[in-house]
Amino acid sequence: MPLYLACDTIILQDRKVGGKVDNLFKDLESMGISGVENINLFVDESKKEKSKVVKKTIKTNDIVYERSVSCPVCNKSFKTTSIRSGRIRFVDTELDLRPVYSGFDPIPYDVVVCNHCGYAGLNKYFQRVSEFKAKKIKAKISANYKGKVYPKVLSYEEAIERYKLALFNSVVGNDTNGTKAYLCLKISWLYRGWKLQLKEEESEDKDLFKALMVQELTFVRNAFEGFLIAYENETFPIMSIDQGSMEYLIAELARRQGKFDESKKWLSRVIQRQSTNKRLHNKIFEVKELINKEVTT
């Protein structure tokens, strides 16, 4: 199965995508999380019915700070790191909508983890836990969870671990496919951020770089699969993403897997929308240009 790099994009050829996930959560076993093999990450309800440290290019301590949080699952308090958004400067978004900031990557800090019970979730949605989800978390996570206290400044490796715990909480709590797909997308961003850090540091660890490429693509594939299911079955906006932007995002995730015909199909949907803004039109043009280059290479 050939892997190759084109326009800083990892392409995987002829690989089928399924709902089964074998090892995405294997690195959570050290935290007492068990039963992580062969988990169904996404559930298509319609089908059922039918059938290392972030580089400190600026003063990190001026950006990150600790705040107290009360866990909605176990009701205990703990400290978590947050970002002073006014201290970072937004630069642009990459083609898969990954935001880029000058000198600092805030993405690692968007997951909150309770070190008492193991509940984890995106900062914006952390307090929104149903009784059903809390009960499932207590039974399937908290019962065996080994608490872990993270440093104020997170490495990409630590951030990925926290995001994977949030994803596992979403699987256990039966969150929407859109929620799980969005977490997969953000995990792919973290792997890319880690790769970029290695490049900046001029690291010669080729094995690590290759492993990060593979993991990034793994989560791109899962984000793509989850968003496809969510698009057909959930109400927009999905995780604050409107329908046109979702169509574009699906197209770009398809391109990153080498699914060029699929990508073009979704791009045509966005182009036909009169409400598509100029910024998104510019990205559509970039994606189409990359597809043309990659097809002729």
C-alpha atoms as a printed R data frame, in Angstrom:
    type eleno elety resid chain resno       x      y       z
1   ATOM     1    CA   MET     A     1   0.000  0.000   0.000
2   ATOM     2    CA   PRO     A     2   1.934  3.046  -1.195
3   ATOM     3    CA   LEU     A     3   2.223  6.202   0.872
4   ATOM     4    CA   TYR     A     4   3.523  9.315  -0.795
5   ATOM     5    CA   LEU     A     5   3.721 13.002  -0.010
6   ATOM     6    CA   ALA     A     6   2.302 15.557  -2.426
7   ATOM     7    CA   CYS     A     7   1.974 19.270  -1.741
8   ATOM     8    CA   ASP     A     8   2.517 18.540   1.980
9   ATOM     9    CA   THR     A     9  -0.461 16.191   1.882
10  ATOM    10    CA   ILE     A    10  -0.384 12.517   2.816
11  ATOM    11    CA   ILE     A    11  -2.109 10.301   0.265
12  ATOM    12    CA   LEU     A    12  -3.211  6.734   0.872
13  ATOM    13    CA   GLN     A    13  -4.229  4.624  -2.121
14  ATOM    14    CA   ASP     A    14  -6.755  1.786  -2.301
15  ATOM    15    CA   ARG     A    15  -7.500  1.593   1.401
16  ATOM    16    CA   LYS     A    16 -11.034  0.801   2.534
17  ATOM    17    CA   VAL     A    17 -12.479  2.715   5.459
18  ATOM    18    CA   GLY     A    18 -14.642  0.951   7.999
19  ATOM    19    CA   GLY     A    19 -16.247  1.810  11.306
20  ATOM    20    CA   LYS     A    20 -14.005 -0.575  13.260
21  ATOM    21    CA   VAL     A    21 -11.075  1.059  15.016
22  ATOM    22    CA   ASP     A    22  -8.356 -1.296  16.229
23  ATOM    23    CA   ASN     A    23  -5.705  0.775  17.985
24  ATOM    24    CA   LEU     A    24  -6.789  4.425  18.138
25  ATOM    25    CA   PHE     A    25  -7.118  4.275  21.922
26  ATOM    26    CA   LYS     A    26  -4.307  1.812  22.737
27  ATOM    27    CA   ASP     A    27  -2.203  4.509  24.383
28  ATOM    28    CA   LEU     A    28  -5.007  5.143  26.924
29  ATOM    29    CA   GLU     A    29  -4.472  1.707  28.511
30  ATOM    30    CA   SER     A    30  -1.790  3.164  30.828
31  ATOM    31    CA   MET     A    31  -4.523  5.363  32.312
32  ATOM    32    CA   GLY     A    32  -6.666  2.370  33.241
33  ATOM    33    CA   ILE     A    33  -8.900  2.557  30.173
34  ATOM    34    CA   SER     A    34  -9.770 -0.958  29.038
35  ATOM    35    CA   GLY     A    35 -11.821 -2.577  26.300
36  ATOM    36    CA   VAL     A    36 -10.356 -0.362  23.587
37  ATOM    37    CA   GLU     A    37 -10.096 -3.018  20.897
38  ATOM    38    CA   ASN     A    38 -12.382 -3.112  17.848
39  ATOM    39    CA   ILE     A    39 -14.528 -0.162  18.863
40  ATOM    40    CA   ASN     A    40 -17.190  1.141  16.480
41  ATOM    41    CA   LEU     A    41 -16.232  4.814  16.315
42  ATOM    42    CA   PHE     A    42 -19.178  5.880  14.163
43  ATOM    43    CA   VAL     A    43 -22.717  4.519  14.057
44  ATOM    44    CA   ASP     A    44 -24.869  5.136  10.983
45  ATOM    45    CA   GLU     A    45 -28.400  5.129  12.417
46  ATOM    46    CA   SER     A    46 -29.995  5.374   8.966
47  ATOM    47    CA   LYS     A    47 -28.256  2.176   7.896
48  ATOM    48    CA   LYS     A    48 -29.457  0.491  11.076
49  ATOM    49    CA   GLU     A    49 -33.013  1.334  10.212
50  ATOM    50    CA   LYS     A    50 -32.545  0.151   6.681
51  ATOM    51    CA   SER     A    51 -30.724 -2.911   7.660
52  ATOM    52    CA   LYS     A    52   6.871 16.744  22.544
53  ATOM    53    CA   VAL     A    53   6.635 20.416  23.933
54  ATOM    54    CA   VAL     A    54   5.096 23.062  21.731
55  ATOM    55    CA   LYS     A    55   7.810 25.400  20.494
56  ATOM    56    CA   LYS     A    56   7.881 28.609  22.546
57  ATOM    57    CA   THR     A    57   8.417 31.229  19.897
58  ATOM    58    CA   ILE     A    58   6.660 33.724  22.151
59  ATOM    59    CA   LYS     A    59   6.275 33.911  25.933
60  ATOM    60    CA   THR     A    60   4.019 30.945  26.577
61  ATOM    61    CA   ASN     A    61   3.369 31.884  30.191
62  ATOM    62    CA   ASP     A    62   1.781 35.122  28.981
63  ATOM    63    CA   ILE     A    63  -0.694 33.072  26.933
64  ATOM    64    CA   VAL     A    64  -1.575 30.046  29.054
65  ATOM    65    CA   TYR     A    65  -3.040 30.201  32.540
66  ATOM    66    CA   GLU     A    66  -4.658 27.775  34.969
67  ATOM    67    CA   ARG     A    67  -8.255 27.984  36.051
68  ATOM    68    CA   SER     A    68 -10.451 25.923  38.356
69  ATOM    69    CA   VAL     A    69 -13.181 23.752  36.856
70  ATOM    70    CA   SER     A    70 -15.971 21.764  38.474
71  ATOM    71    CA   CYS     A    71 -16.543 18.390  36.832
72  ATOM    72    CA   PRO     A    72 -20.202 17.798  35.860
73  ATOM    73    CA   VAL     A    73 -19.713 14.023  36.153
74  ATOM    74    CA   CYS     A    74 -18.049 13.583  39.589
75  ATOM    75    CA   ASN     A    75 -18.646 17.132  40.957
76  ATOM    76    CA   LYS     A    76 -15.000 17.491  42.027
77  ATOM    77    CA   SER     A    77 -12.826 20.516  41.254
78  ATOM    78    CA   PHE     A    78  -9.544 20.480  39.378
79  ATOM    79    CA   LYS     A    79  -7.173 22.787  37.524
80  ATOM    80    CA   THR     A    80  -6.971 23.034  33.746
81  ATOM    81    CA   THR     A    81  -4.915 25.176  31.372
82  ATOM    82    CA   SER     A    82  -6.674 27.788  29.252
83  ATOM    83    CA   ILE     A    83  -5.602 30.312  26.620
84  ATOM    84    CA   ARG     A    84  -5.729 34.100  26.759
85  ATOM    85    CA   SER     A    85  -7.149 34.510  23.267
86  ATOM    86    CA   GLY     A    86  -6.264 38.205  23.198
87  ATOM    87    CA   ARG     A    87  -2.561 37.329  23.411
88  ATOM    88    CA   ILE     A    88  -2.416 35.284  20.202
89  ATOM    89    CA   ARG     A    89  -2.687 36.550  16.627
90  ATOM    90    CA   PHE     A    90  -4.730 34.659  14.055
91  ATOM    91    CA   VAL     A    91  -2.973 34.332  10.689
92  ATOM    92    CA   ASP     A    92  -5.023 32.106   8.390
93  ATOM    93    CA   THR     A    93  -6.777 28.759   8.020
94  ATOM    94    CA   GLU     A    94  -5.309 25.819   6.140
95  ATOM    95    CA   LEU     A    95  -7.329 24.022   3.471
96  ATOM    96    CA   ASP     A    96  -8.933 21.636   5.988
97  ATOM    97    CA   LEU     A    97  -9.883 24.677   8.120
98  ATOM    98    CA   ARG     A    98  -7.070 24.181  10.662
99  ATOM    99    CA   PRO     A    99  -6.513 27.643  12.181
100 ATOM   100    CA   VAL     A   100  -2.967 28.995  12.199
101 ATOM   101    CA   TYR     A   101  -1.722 31.531  14.733
102 ATOM   102    CA   SER     A   102   1.517 33.475  14.868
103 ATOM   103    CA   GLY     A   103   4.139 31.758  17.034
104 ATOM   104    CA   PHE     A   104   1.771 29.633  19.102
105 ATOM   105    CA   ASP     A   105  -0.622 26.740  18.557
106 ATOM   106    CA   PRO     A   106  -3.680 26.916  20.861
107 ATOM   107    CA   ILE     A   107  -5.274 23.695  19.545
108 ATOM   108    CA   PRO     A   108  -3.602 21.436  22.181
109 ATOM   109    CA   TYR     A   109  -5.438 23.321  24.938
110 ATOM   110    CA   ASP     A   110  -9.016 22.910  23.747
111 ATOM   111    CA   VAL     A   111  -9.738 19.708  25.705
112 ATOM   112    CA   VAL     A   112 -10.533 19.688  29.421
113 ATOM   113    CA   VAL     A   113  -9.742 16.534  31.420
114 ATOM   114    CA   CYS     A   114 -10.979 15.753  34.931
115 ATOM   115    CA   ASN     A   115  -8.073 13.982  36.628
116 ATOM   116    CA   HIS     A   116 -10.473 12.516  39.210
117 ATOM   117    CA   CYS     A   117 -12.944 10.556  37.058
118 ATOM   118    CA   GLY     A   118 -11.478 10.631  33.541
119 ATOM   119    CA   TYR     A   119 -14.249 12.671  31.948
120 ATOM   120    CA   ALA     A   120 -12.843 14.709  29.055
121 ATOM   121    CA   GLY     A   121 -14.396 16.949  26.425
122 ATOM   122    CA   LEU     A   122 -13.917 20.038  24.312
123 ATOM   123    CA   ASN     A   123 -13.840 23.205  26.406
124 ATOM   124    CA   LYS     A   124 -16.964 24.690  24.780
125 ATOM   125    CA   TYR     A   125 -19.082 21.610  25.507
126 ATOM   126    CA   PHE     A   126 -17.447 20.315  28.702
127 ATOM   127    CA   GLN     A   127 -20.313 21.209  31.031
128 ATOM   128    CA   ARG     A   128 -22.976 19.751  28.710
129 ATOM   129    CA   VAL     A   129 -23.292 16.170  29.925
130 ATOM   130    CA   SER     A   130 -26.534 14.221  29.916
131 ATOM   131    CA   GLU     A   131 -27.432 11.866  32.748
132 ATOM   132    CA   PHE     A   132 -27.065  8.959  30.330
133 ATOM   133    CA   LYS     A   133 -23.544  9.997  29.314
134 ATOM   134    CA   ALA     A   134 -22.438 10.651  32.907
135 ATOM   135    CA   LYS     A   135 -23.662  7.221  33.938
136 ATOM   136    CA   LYS     A   136 -21.813  5.540  31.062
137 ATOM   137    CA   ILE     A   137 -18.603  7.438  31.836
138 ATOM   138    CA   LYS     A   138 -18.713  6.424  35.506
139 ATOM   139    CA   ALA     A   139 -19.219  2.784  34.585
140 ATOM   140    CA   LYS     A   140 -16.847  2.440  31.640
141 ATOM   141    CA   ILE     A   141 -14.142  5.027  32.404
142 ATOM   142    CA   SER     A   142 -14.169  6.278  35.996
143 ATOM   143    CA   ALA     A   143 -14.324  2.788  37.536
144 ATOM   144    CA   ASN     A   144 -10.767  1.998  36.414
145 ATOM   145    CA   TYR     A   145  -9.358  5.431  35.616
146 ATOM   146    CA   LYS     A   146  -5.895  6.256  36.938
147 ATOM   147    CA   GLY     A   147  -5.823  9.992  37.463
148 ATOM   148    CA   LYS     A   148  -3.163 12.000  35.664
149 ATOM   149    CA   VAL     A   149  -2.082 15.581  36.243
150 ATOM   150    CA   TYR     A   150  -0.771 17.357  33.141
151 ATOM   151    CA   PRO     A   151   1.755 20.209  33.060
152 ATOM   152    CA   LYS     A   152   0.682 23.766  32.394
153 ATOM   153    CA   VAL     A   153   2.437 23.763  29.003
154 ATOM   154    CA   LEU     A   154   1.436 20.721  26.957
155 ATOM   155    CA   SER     A   155   3.473 18.759  24.452
156 ATOM   156    CA   TYR     A   156   1.728 17.561  21.303
157 ATOM   157    CA   GLU     A   157   1.992 14.019  22.615
158 ATOM   158    CA   GLU     A   158   0.191 14.979  25.833
159 ATOM   159    CA   ALA     A   159  -2.419 16.967  23.911
160 ATOM   160    CA   ILE     A   160  -3.141 14.008  21.622
161 ATOM   161    CA   GLU     A   161  -3.586 11.759  24.651
162 ATOM   162    CA   ARG     A   162  -6.124 14.204  26.102
163 ATOM   163    CA   TYR     A   163  -8.008 14.466  22.804
164 ATOM   164    CA   LYS     A   164  -8.123 10.686  22.458
165 ATOM   165    CA   LEU     A   165  -9.567 10.462  25.957
166 ATOM   166    CA   ALA     A   166 -12.214 13.013  24.915
167 ATOM   167    CA   LEU     A   167 -12.944 10.934  21.808
168 ATOM   168    CA   PHE     A   168 -13.259  7.794  23.916
169 ATOM   169    CA   ASN     A   169 -15.668  9.647  26.233
170 ATOM   170    CA   SER     A   170 -17.724 10.553  23.152
171 ATOM   171    CA   VAL     A   171 -17.816  6.934  22.021
172 ATOM   172    CA   VAL     A   172 -18.813  5.730  25.508
173 ATOM   173    CA   GLY     A   173 -21.399  8.497  25.903
174 ATOM   174    CA   ASN     A   174 -22.930  7.863  22.465
175 ATOM   175    CA   ASP     A   175 -22.281 11.391  21.198
176 ATOM   176    CA   THR     A   176 -23.276 12.343  17.668
177 ATOM   177    CA   ASN     A   177 -21.174 11.191  14.736
178 ATOM   178    CA   GLY     A   178 -20.502 14.848  13.958
179 ATOM   179    CA   THR     A   179 -18.979 15.363  17.424
180 ATOM   180    CA   LYS     A   180 -16.712 12.333  17.077
181 ATOM   181    CA   ALA     A   181 -15.714 13.301  13.537
182 ATOM   182    CA   TYR     A   182 -14.822 16.817  14.693
183 ATOM   183    CA   LEU     A   183 -12.593 15.406  17.440
184 ATOM   184    CA   CYS     A   184 -10.908 13.168  14.848
185 ATOM   185    CA   LEU     A   185 -10.326 16.221  12.646
186 ATOM   186    CA   LYS     A   186  -8.709 18.144  15.499
187 ATOM   187    CA   ILE     A   187  -6.514 15.159  16.393
188 ATOM   188    CA   SER     A   188  -5.289 15.102  12.777
189 ATOM   189    CA   TRP     A   189  -4.414 18.794  13.212
190 ATOM   190    CA   LEU     A   190  -2.359 17.941  16.303
191 ATOM   191    CA   TYR     A   191  -0.361 15.318  14.439
192 ATOM   192    CA   ARG     A   192   0.319 17.887  11.707
193 ATOM   193    CA   GLY     A   193   1.351 20.463  14.302
194 ATOM   194    CA   TRP     A   194   3.770 17.943  15.770
195 ATOM   195    CA   LYS     A   195   5.209 17.285  12.287
196 ATOM   196    CA   LEU     A   196   5.652 21.019  11.697
197 ATOM   197    CA   GLN     A   197   7.417 21.317  15.040
198 ATOM   198    CA   LEU     A   198   9.855 18.575  14.031
199 ATOM   199    CA   LYS     A   199  10.547 20.430  10.767
200 ATOM   200    CA   GLU     A   200  11.180 23.699  12.610
201 ATOM   201    CA   GLU     A   201  13.537 21.934  14.997
202 ATOM   202    CA   GLU     A   202  15.246 20.259  12.021
203 ATOM   203    CA   SER     A   203  14.733 16.899  13.684
204 ATOM   204    CA   GLU     A   204  16.382 13.908  12.026
205 ATOM   205    CA   ASP     A   205  13.959 11.410  13.555
206 ATOM   206    CA   LYS     A   206  12.564 10.104  10.278
207 ATOM   207    CA   ASP     A   207  10.775  7.185  11.927
208 ATOM   208    CA   LEU     A   208   8.804  9.515  14.196
209 ATOM   209    CA   PHE     A   209   7.941 11.792  11.274
210 ATOM   210    CA   LYS     A   210   6.692  8.841   9.240
211 ATOM   211    CA   ALA     A   211   4.643  7.559  12.191
212 ATOM   212    CA   LEU     A   212   3.053 11.001  12.610
213 ATOM   213    CA   MET     A   213   2.176 11.081   8.888
214 ATOM   214    CA   VAL     A   214   0.406  7.728   9.178
215 ATOM   215    CA   GLN     A   215  -1.479  8.769  12.323
216 ATOM   216    CA   GLU     A   216  -2.522 12.075  10.786
217 ATOM   217    CA   LEU     A   217  -4.010 10.261   7.823
218 ATOM   218    CA   THR     A   218  -5.729  7.726  10.083
219 ATOM   219    CA   PHE     A   219  -7.660 10.515  11.774
220 ATOM   220    CA   VAL     A   220  -8.299 12.302   8.465
221 ATOM   221    CA   ARG     A   221  -9.966  9.111   7.239
222 ATOM   222    CA   ASN     A   222 -12.071  8.769  10.371
223 ATOM   223    CA   ALA     A   223 -13.095 12.440  10.291
224 ATOM   224    CA   PHE     A   224 -14.117 11.994   6.654
225 ATOM   225    CA   GLU     A   225 -16.185  8.888   7.420
226 ATOM   226    CA   GLY     A   226 -17.882 10.468  10.416
227 ATOM   227    CA   PHE     A   227 -18.739 13.701   8.606
228 ATOM   228    CA   LEU     A   228 -20.245 11.742   5.705
229 ATOM   229    CA   ILE     A   229 -22.622  9.976   8.101
230 ATOM   230    CA   ALA     A   230 -23.352 13.182  10.025
231 ATOM   231    CA   TYR     A   231 -24.101 15.078   6.787
232 ATOM   232    CA   GLU     A   232 -26.880 12.645   5.908
233 ATOM   233    CA   ASN     A   233 -28.382 12.274   9.377
234 ATOM   234    CA   GLU     A   234 -27.782 15.370  11.513
235 ATOM   235    CA   THR     A   235 -29.141 18.900  11.563
236 ATOM   236    CA   PHE     A   236 -26.893 21.800  10.587
237 ATOM   237    CA   PRO     A   237 -24.870 23.465  11.888
238 ATOM   238    CA   ILE     A   238 -22.772 20.455  12.959
239 ATOM   239    CA   MET     A   239 -20.200 21.499  15.570
240 ATOM   240    CA   SER     A   240 -20.731 25.112  14.414
241 ATOM   241    CA   ILE     A   241 -20.012 24.139  10.781
242 ATOM   242    CA   ASP     A   242 -22.695 25.192   8.275
243 ATOM   243    CA   GLN     A   243 -23.776 22.964   5.403
244 ATOM   244    CA   GLY     A   244 -21.725 24.636   2.671
245 ATOM   245    CA   SER     A   245 -18.560 24.625   4.783
246 ATOM   246    CA   MET     A   246 -19.166 20.969   5.645
247 ATOM   247    CA   GLU     A   247 -19.449 20.063   1.961
248 ATOM   248    CA   TYR     A   248 -16.170 21.862   1.323
249 ATOM   249    CA   LEU     A   249 -14.474 20.186   4.317
250 ATOM   250    CA   ILE     A   250 -15.584 16.733   3.167
251 ATOM   251    CA   ALA     A   251 -14.148 17.533  -0.281
252 ATOM   252    CA   GLU     A   252 -10.784 18.525   1.183
253 ATOM   253    CA   LEU     A   253 -10.621 15.463   3.457
254 ATOM   254    CA   ALA     A   254 -11.372 13.301   0.415
255 ATOM   255    CA   ARG     A   255  -8.534 14.961  -1.498
256 ATOM   256    CA   ARG     A   256  -6.096 14.280   1.338
257 ATOM   257    CA   GLN     A   257  -6.866 10.572   0.937
258 ATOM   258    CA   GLY     A   258  -6.416 10.618  -2.822
259 ATOM   259    CA   LYS     A   259 -10.173 10.323  -3.455
260 ATOM   260    CA   PHE     A   260 -10.100 12.937  -6.197
261 ATOM   261    CA   ASP     A   261 -13.398 12.091  -7.919
262 ATOM   262    CA   GLU     A   262 -15.157 12.146  -4.548
263 ATOM   263    CA   SER     A   263 -13.547 15.479  -3.751
264 ATOM   264    CA   LYS     A   264 -14.689 17.017  -7.053
265 ATOM   265    CA   LYS     A   265 -18.245 15.810  -6.438
266 ATOM   266    CA   TRP     A   266 -18.428 17.612  -3.089
267 ATOM   267    CA   LEU     A   267 -16.728 20.732  -4.443
268 ATOM   268    CA   SER     A   268 -19.390 21.005  -7.143
269 ATOM   269    CA   ARG     A   269 -22.058 21.075  -4.443
270 ATOM   270    CA   VAL     A   270 -20.414 24.022  -2.732
271 ATOM   271    CA   ILE     A   271 -19.868 25.913  -5.997
272 ATOM   272    CA   GLN     A   272 -23.581 25.656  -6.808
273 ATOM   273    CA   ARG     A   273 -24.490 27.393  -3.549
274 ATOM   274    CA   GLN     A   274 -25.122 31.099  -4.079
275 ATOM   275    CA   SER     A   275 -24.434 31.754  -0.401
276 ATOM   276    CA   THR     A   276 -20.821 30.503  -0.589
277 ATOM   277    CA   ASN     A   277 -18.539 33.316   0.560
278 ATOM   278    CA   LYS     A   278 -15.465 34.588  -1.290
279 ATOM   279    CA   ARG     A   279 -12.983 33.117   1.184
280 ATOM   280    CA   LEU     A   280 -14.421 29.634   0.721
281 ATOM   281    CA   HIS     A   281 -14.458 30.112  -3.069
282 ATOM   282    CA   ASN     A   282 -10.725 30.877  -2.905
283 ATOM   283    CA   LYS     A   283 -10.089 27.670  -0.996
284 ATOM   284    CA   ILE     A   284 -12.180 25.691  -3.493
285 ATOM   285    CA   PHE     A   285  -9.961 27.027  -6.278
286 ATOM   286    CA   GLU     A   286  -6.825 25.968  -4.342
287 ATOM   287    CA   VAL     A   287  -8.196 22.465  -3.774
288 ATOM   288    CA   LYS     A   288  -9.092 22.073  -7.449
289 ATOM   289    CA   GLU     A   289  -5.602 23.228  -8.453
290 ATOM   290    CA   LEU     A   290  -4.000 20.697  -6.098
291 ATOM   291    CA   ILE     A   291  -6.178 17.900  -7.465
292 ATOM   292    CA   ASN     A   292  -5.142 18.756 -11.014
293 ATOM   293    CA   LYS     A   293  -1.449 18.725 -10.032
294 ATOM   294    CA   GLU     A   294  -1.751 15.485  -8.074
295 ATOM   295    CA   VAL     A   295  -3.633 13.706 -10.870
296 ATOM   296    CA   THR     A   296  -0.999 14.642 -13.469
297 ATOM   297    CA   THR     A   297   1.994 13.851 -11.218
